[in-house]
Amino acid sequence: MTQRLDYNAASPNGMKALAGVYAHIGRSSLPKSLIELVYLRISQINGCVYCIDMHSRDLLTGGMEVEKLVLVQSWREAGSLFNEGERAALAWTETVTRVAQTGVPDEDFEAASAAFDSQELADLTSAIGLMNAYNRMAISFRAPPAAVQRASASNSAE
C-alpha cells in the first residue's frame, strides 16, 4: 500500500479541527472502551485497514480479550459477550454509518434512546460521524496501517 497523500501535513488546520471533536468525545461521559468499540465497527464497515489496525490495538491495550475483539464484526451472534450498552451502541453505529441504505429508522432511534440519554446519544452520533470522516481520509489517501509500515521497514532493512 502506497500512501497517496499525507493529509495531516497537507491540511493541518482541518485535521486539528477533527482532533477537537475527537477530544470532545474523549471527555464525554461515554466509556472509552465503548467509543473504541464503535470506532472499530465503523472502520470494519467502511473497510478502513488503517483504522481497523489502530482501534484493534487500542482495544487490546485497553484490556479487551482477543476472543471478544475477533467477534466485533458478528456482535449480534455473540450473545452475552457484548453487554446491553455495547449492543445498543453497535446497532446505532451500523444504522448511522449506513445512513444511505437505512435512513436511520424511528425504531433504531427509539432503541438507541432507550440505552443512552440525549447527551450521550448526541456524543455517540458525533463519534460515529467523526470516525466515518477519518475513515474517508485514510481510505482515500491510502494511509498505511502500523502493521504494514513495520513490515515494510523490516523488509527494506533486510
C-alpha atoms as a printed R data frame, in Angstrom:
    type eleno elety resid chain resno       x       y      z
1   ATOM     1    CA   MET     A     1   0.000   0.000  0.000
2   ATOM     2    CA   THR     A     2   1.465   3.302 -1.086
3   ATOM     3    CA   GLN     A     3   0.199   6.425  0.618
4   ATOM     4    CA   ARG     A     4  -1.237   8.892 -1.887
5   ATOM     5    CA   LEU     A     5  -1.143  11.992  0.301
6   ATOM     6    CA   ASP     A     6  -0.150  12.869  3.849
7   ATOM     7    CA   TYR     A     7  -3.387  14.609  4.767
8   ATOM     8    CA   ASN     A     8  -2.074  15.653  8.183
9   ATOM     9    CA   ALA     A     9   0.706  17.646  6.511
10  ATOM    10    CA   ALA     A    10  -1.491  18.867  3.648
11  ATOM    11    CA   SER     A    11  -4.259  20.225  5.895
12  ATOM    12    CA   PRO     A    12  -3.030  20.659  9.464
13  ATOM    13    CA   ASN     A    13  -5.856  23.041 10.370
14  ATOM    14    CA   GLY     A    14  -8.500  20.660  9.032
15  ATOM    15    CA   MET     A    15  -7.036  17.761 10.939
16  ATOM    16    CA   LYS     A    16  -6.763  19.961 14.050
17  ATOM    17    CA   ALA     A    17 -10.495  20.684 13.752
18  ATOM    18    CA   LEU     A    18 -11.259  16.948 13.609
19  ATOM    19    CA   ALA     A    19  -8.943  16.427 16.576
20  ATOM    20    CA   GLY     A    20 -11.065  18.917 18.521
21  ATOM    21    CA   VAL     A    21 -14.136  16.730 18.016
22  ATOM    22    CA   TYR     A    22 -12.054  13.664 18.940
23  ATOM    23    CA   ALA     A    23 -11.016  15.396 22.196
24  ATOM    24    CA   HIS     A    24 -14.633  16.311 22.965
25  ATOM    25    CA   ILE     A    25 -15.704  12.681 22.531
26  ATOM    26    CA   GLY     A    26 -12.843  11.586 24.806
27  ATOM    27    CA   ARG     A    27 -14.116  13.956 27.511
28  ATOM    28    CA   SER     A    28 -17.713  12.800 27.156
29  ATOM    29    CA   SER     A    29 -19.451  10.501 29.628
30  ATOM    30    CA   LEU     A    30 -19.221   7.594 27.177
31  ATOM    31    CA   PRO     A    31 -16.777   4.881 28.313
32  ATOM    32    CA   LYS     A    32 -13.510   4.932 26.370
33  ATOM    33    CA   SER     A    33 -13.817   1.217 25.607
34  ATOM    34    CA   LEU     A    34 -17.284   1.776 24.124
35  ATOM    35    CA   ILE     A    35 -16.007   4.588 21.915
36  ATOM    36    CA   GLU     A    36 -13.120   2.432 20.687
37  ATOM    37    CA   LEU     A    37 -15.528  -0.439 20.013
38  ATOM    38    CA   VAL     A    38 -17.711   1.893 17.932
39  ATOM    39    CA   TYR     A    39 -14.664   3.238 16.082
40  ATOM    40    CA   LEU     A    40 -13.587  -0.301 15.241
41  ATOM    41    CA   ARG     A    41 -17.035  -1.328 13.989
42  ATOM    42    CA   ILE     A    42 -17.301   1.749 11.749
43  ATOM    43    CA   SER     A    43 -13.864   1.017 10.337
44  ATOM    44    CA   GLN     A    44 -14.848  -2.598  9.647
45  ATOM    45    CA   ILE     A    45 -17.992  -1.485  7.806
46  ATOM    46    CA   ASN     A    46 -16.020   1.017  5.734
47  ATOM    47    CA   GLY     A    47 -13.055  -1.296  5.162
48  ATOM    48    CA   CYS     A    48 -10.507   1.141  6.591
49  ATOM    49    CA   VAL     A    49  -7.434  -1.003  7.188
50  ATOM    50    CA   TYR     A    50  -5.539   1.847  8.888
51  ATOM    51    CA   CYS     A    51  -8.292   2.380 11.467
52  ATOM    52    CA   ILE     A    52  -9.085  -1.323 11.939
53  ATOM    53    CA   ASP     A    53  -5.440  -1.870 12.837
54  ATOM    54    CA   MET     A    54  -5.289   1.144 15.171
55  ATOM    55    CA   HIS     A    55  -8.550   0.560 17.043
56  ATOM    56    CA   SER     A    56  -7.970  -3.179 17.389
57  ATOM    57    CA   ARG     A    57  -4.630  -2.430 19.005
58  ATOM    58    CA   ASP     A    58  -6.205   0.233 21.245
59  ATOM    59    CA   LEU     A    59  -8.901  -2.197 22.403
60  ATOM    60    CA   LEU     A    60  -6.337  -4.910 23.134
61  ATOM    61    CA   THR     A    61  -4.132  -2.433 25.013
62  ATOM    62    CA   GLY     A    62  -7.216  -1.314 26.933
63  ATOM    63    CA   GLY     A    63  -7.821  -4.872 28.103
64  ATOM    64    CA   MET     A    64 -10.358  -6.284 25.653
65  ATOM    65    CA   GLU     A    65  -9.935 -10.012 25.275
66  ATOM    66    CA   VAL     A    66  -8.971 -11.312 21.845
67  ATOM    67    CA   GLU     A    67 -11.999 -13.615 21.863
68  ATOM    68    CA   LYS     A    68 -14.300 -10.596 22.045
69  ATOM    69    CA   LEU     A    69 -12.293  -8.477 19.621
70  ATOM    70    CA   VAL     A    70 -12.491 -11.037 16.828
71  ATOM    71    CA   LEU     A    71 -16.271 -11.184 17.174
72  ATOM    72    CA   VAL     A    72 -16.960  -7.446 16.884
73  ATOM    73    CA   GLN     A    73 -17.987  -7.837 13.251
74  ATOM    74    CA   SER     A    74 -20.512 -10.527 14.278
75  ATOM    75    CA   TRP     A    75 -21.598  -8.974 17.565
76  ATOM    76    CA   ARG     A    76 -25.283  -9.804 17.025
77  ATOM    77    CA   GLU     A    77 -24.454 -13.527 17.053
78  ATOM    78    CA   ALA     A    78 -22.054 -13.272 20.009
79  ATOM    79    CA   GLY     A    79 -24.770 -13.466 22.660
80  ATOM    80    CA   SER     A    80 -23.918 -12.036 26.054
81  ATOM    81    CA   LEU     A    81 -20.279 -11.413 25.135
82  ATOM    82    CA   PHE     A    82 -21.373  -7.832 24.395
83  ATOM    83    CA   ASN     A    83 -23.340  -6.084 27.128
84  ATOM    84    CA   GLU     A    84 -26.604  -4.211 26.587
85  ATOM    85    CA   GLY     A    85 -24.926  -0.818 26.183
86  ATOM    86    CA   GLU     A    86 -22.405  -2.187 23.706
87  ATOM    87    CA   ARG     A    87 -25.136  -3.863 21.661
88  ATOM    88    CA   ALA     A    88 -27.178  -0.655 21.602
89  ATOM    89    CA   ALA     A    89 -24.139   1.397 20.574
90  ATOM    90    CA   LEU     A    90 -23.143  -1.072 17.859
91  ATOM    91    CA   ALA     A    91 -26.672  -1.188 16.431
92  ATOM    92    CA   TRP     A    92 -26.822   2.628 16.347
93  ATOM    93    CA   THR     A    93 -23.341   2.714 14.823
94  ATOM    94    CA   GLU     A    94 -24.374   0.419 11.995
95  ATOM    95    CA   THR     A    95 -27.587   2.247 11.113
96  ATOM    96    CA   VAL     A    96 -25.952   5.696 11.214
97  ATOM    97    CA   THR     A    97 -22.853   4.589  9.288
98  ATOM    98    CA   ARG     A    98 -25.083   3.034  6.617
99  ATOM    99    CA   VAL     A    99 -27.420   6.063  6.552
100 ATOM   100    CA   ALA     A   100 -27.778   5.988  2.752
101 ATOM   101    CA   GLN     A   101 -29.197   2.465  2.971
102 ATOM   102    CA   THR     A   102 -31.079   2.648  6.269
103 ATOM   103    CA   GLY     A   103 -32.395   6.191  6.502
104 ATOM   104    CA   VAL     A   104 -31.956   5.649 10.278
105 ATOM   105    CA   PRO     A   105 -35.498   4.442 11.006
106 ATOM   106    CA   ASP     A   106 -37.523   5.535 14.025
107 ATOM   107    CA   GLU     A   107 -37.240   2.115 15.670
108 ATOM   108    CA   ASP     A   108 -33.424   2.369 15.575
109 ATOM   109    CA   PHE     A   109 -33.583   5.820 17.169
110 ATOM   110    CA   GLU     A   110 -36.016   4.598 19.816
111 ATOM   111    CA   ALA     A   111 -33.773   1.647 20.684
112 ATOM   112    CA   ALA     A   112 -30.705   3.875 20.987
113 ATOM   113    CA   SER     A   113 -32.667   6.439 23.027
114 ATOM   114    CA   ALA     A   114 -33.651   3.709 25.467
115 ATOM   115    CA   ALA     A   115 -29.996   2.929 26.133
116 ATOM   116    CA   PHE     A   116 -28.474   6.434 26.120
117 ATOM   117    CA   ASP     A   117 -29.588   9.816 27.402
118 ATOM   118    CA   SER     A   118 -29.807  12.736 24.975
119 ATOM   119    CA   GLN     A   119 -26.261  13.989 25.522
120 ATOM   120    CA   GLU     A   120 -24.772  10.505 25.303
121 ATOM   121    CA   LEU     A   121 -26.667   9.804 22.092
122 ATOM   122    CA   ALA     A   122 -25.584  13.113 20.573
123 ATOM   123    CA   ASP     A   123 -21.959  12.436 21.570
124 ATOM   124    CA   LEU     A   124 -22.156   8.867 20.283
125 ATOM   125    CA   THR     A   125 -23.519  10.122 16.968
126 ATOM   126    CA   SER     A   126 -20.754  12.739 16.792
127 ATOM   127    CA   ALA     A   127 -18.213   9.958 17.370
128 ATOM   128    CA   ILE     A   128 -19.792   7.943 14.555
129 ATOM   129    CA   GLY     A   129 -19.653  10.911 12.191
130 ATOM   130    CA   LEU     A   130 -16.072  11.668 13.176
131 ATOM   131    CA   MET     A   131 -14.830   8.128 12.576
132 ATOM   132    CA   ASN     A   132 -16.613   7.984  9.241
133 ATOM   133    CA   ALA     A   133 -14.746  11.193  8.293
134 ATOM   134    CA   TYR     A   134 -11.402   9.764  9.459
135 ATOM   135    CA   ASN     A   135 -12.096   6.539  7.536
136 ATOM   136    CA   ARG     A   136 -12.754   8.500  4.372
137 ATOM   137    CA   MET     A   137  -9.462  10.379  4.760
138 ATOM   138    CA   ALA     A   138  -7.440   7.228  5.442
139 ATOM   139    CA   ILE     A   139  -9.066   5.200  2.656
140 ATOM   140    CA   SER     A   140  -8.964   7.985  0.058
141 ATOM   141    CA   PHE     A   141  -5.305   8.743  0.649
142 ATOM   142    CA   ARG     A   142  -4.248   5.121  1.409
143 ATOM   143    CA   ALA     A   143  -2.895   5.683  4.910
144 ATOM   144    CA   PRO     A   144  -0.837   2.565  5.646
145 ATOM   145    CA   PRO     A   145  -1.567   0.848  8.970
146 ATOM   146    CA   ALA     A   146   1.183   0.482 11.547
147 ATOM   147    CA   ALA     A   147   1.473  -3.250 10.794
148 ATOM   148    CA   VAL     A   148   2.192  -2.540  7.109
149 ATOM   149    CA   GLN     A   149   4.664   0.219  7.979
150 ATOM   150    CA   ARG     A   150   6.566  -2.129 10.284
151 ATOM   151    CA   ALA     A   151   6.604  -4.902  7.699
152 ATOM   152    CA   SER     A   152   7.834  -2.512  5.009
153 ATOM   153    CA   ALA     A   153  10.584  -1.187  7.281
154 ATOM   154    CA   SER     A   154  11.616  -4.741  8.186
155 ATOM   155    CA   ASN     A   155  11.702  -5.854  4.541
156 ATOM   156    CA   SER     A   156  13.730  -2.837  3.427
157 ATOM   157    CA   ALA     A   157  16.220  -3.382  6.270
158 ATOM   158    CA   GLU     A   158  16.972  -6.914  5.055
